[in-house]
Amino acid sequence: MKQCWCEQPERRPTINQIFDQFKNINKGRKTNIIDSMLRMLEQYSSNLEDLIRERTEELEIEKQKTDKLLTQMLPPSVAQALKMGTPVEPEYFEEVTLYFSDIVGFTTISAMSEPIEVVDLLNDLYTLFDAIIGSHDVYKIGGGSLREVEVVGKQGSRV
């Protein structure tokens, strides 16, 4: 195509040379420009569908991560209501337990440890807390800081 625009006419390809190049591009098949354009559009459409499929899968993975985070932060019934866009009614618990925790000597431990060791320690500790909570009919409402505050309500004792 660039050769066709050459300023020197003798360097421009003839119509027969252009036709031969077009046949080479189409691998010897007899075709016309419209068929070639349609084939290119079909290929573009197929590539676009693949791209949309990939992005949809990525979006679904991110949605699952968001849903998982939401259900970790809130009771499942509240998380579901929020996802559906319905109002969440406040609940009343006749009894609740507040659990405060602090790691004695945490500042010293942190100063003498590598950052990844501190992260591993906290992860192991709070994973253990969560496992203990998970084996009872309770739900953790808050937490995640160094001075852990847990509000735990017995799920079956709502009033």
Secondary structure as UniProt FT lines:
FT   HELIX           3..5
FT   HELIX           9..11
FT   HELIX           15..25
FT   TURN            26..28
FT   HELIX           33..73
FT   HELIX           76..84
FT   STRAND          96..101
FT   TURN            104..105
FT   HELIX           106..111
FT   HELIX           115..134
FT   TURN            135..137
FT   STRAND          138..140
FT   STRAND          148..154
FT   HELIX           155..157
//
